[in-house]
Amino acid sequence: MKTIIFSASASKQFDRLPMDAQDRILAALTLYATQGQGDVKALSGRTGCRLRVGQYRVIFDEDRTTIVTVKISRRTTTTYR
């Protein structure tokens, strides 16, 4: 299992989300960290990946042992900027 770390900005964004969205995002991150399953794609034009959880996107970087969340937001045209 990989360790999940929230950046300071991602932690603030996560705390502002509704509780049900927080639960779904945390469950999706845990599933990806433990089993490698989830709707994950590499980002084009920059490093990192995105995890799709309903209408929310989790932008993260990973290595062999950790997943570092960089941004958590609702999917809009500015999500990937």
C-alpha positions as CSV (number, residue, x, y, z in Angstrom):
1,M,0.0,0.0,0.0
2,K,1.2,3.5,-0.9
3,T,1.1,6.3,1.7
4,I,-1.4,9.1,0.8
5,I,-0.1,12.6,1.6
6,F,-2.2,15.8,1.1
7,S,-0.4,19.0,0.3
8,A,-1.4,22.0,2.3
9,S,-3.5,23.5,-0.4
10,A,-5.1,20.1,-1.2
11,S,-5.9,19.6,2.4
12,K,-7.8,23.0,2.5
13,Q,-9.6,22.1,-0.7
14,F,-10.6,18.7,0.8
15,D,-11.9,20.2,4.0
16,R,-14.2,22.6,2.1
17,L,-15.9,19.8,0.2
18,P,-19.2,18.2,1.4
19,M,-18.8,15.2,3.7
20,D,-20.2,12.7,1.1
21,A,-17.7,14.0,-1.5
22,Q,-14.9,13.7,1.1
23,D,-15.8,10.1,1.8
24,R,-15.9,9.1,-1.9
25,I,-12.6,10.8,-2.6
26,L,-10.9,9.2,0.3
27,A,-12.3,5.8,-0.7
28,A,-11.1,6.2,-4.3
29,L,-7.6,7.3,-3.1
30,T,-7.4,4.3,-0.7
31,L,-8.5,1.9,-3.5
32,Y,-5.9,3.3,-5.8
33,A,-3.2,3.2,-3.1
34,T,-3.9,-0.4,-2.1
35,Q,-5.0,-2.1,-5.4
36,G,-4.0,0.3,-8.2
37,Q,-7.6,0.5,-9.3
38,G,-9.5,3.7,-10.3
39,D,-10.1,6.1,-13.2
40,V,-6.5,7.4,-13.3
41,K,-4.8,9.0,-16.3
42,A,-1.5,10.7,-16.8
43,L,-1.7,14.5,-17.4
44,S,-0.6,15.9,-20.7
45,G,1.7,18.9,-20.7
46,R,2.8,18.5,-17.0
47,T,3.8,15.9,-14.6
48,G,1.4,14.0,-12.5
49,C,-1.9,12.1,-12.8
50,R,-5.6,12.7,-12.2
51,L,-8.1,10.6,-10.4
52,R,-11.7,11.0,-11.5
53,V,-14.2,10.7,-8.7
54,G,-17.6,11.6,-10.0
55,Q,-17.6,15.4,-10.7
56,Y,-14.4,15.9,-8.7
57,R,-10.8,15.5,-9.9
58,V,-7.8,14.7,-7.7
59,I,-4.5,15.9,-9.2
60,F,-1.5,14.0,-7.7
61,D,2.1,12.9,-8.1
62,E,3.3,9.5,-7.1
63,D,6.4,7.4,-6.7
64,R,6.9,3.8,-5.6
65,T,5.7,4.4,-2.0
66,T,3.7,7.6,-1.8
67,I,0.8,9.5,-3.5
68,V,1.0,13.3,-3.0
69,T,-2.2,15.0,-3.7
70,V,-1.7,18.5,-5.2
71,K,-5.2,19.7,-6.0
72,I,-8.8,18.6,-5.4
73,S,-11.6,20.4,-7.2
74,R,-14.8,20.0,-9.1
75,R,-14.4,19.4,-12.8
76,T,-14.5,22.7,-14.7
77,T,-12.5,24.2,-17.6
78,T,-9.9,25.5,-15.1
79,T,-9.4,22.3,-13.1
80,Y,-6.1,21.4,-14.8
81,R,-4.4,24.9,-14.7
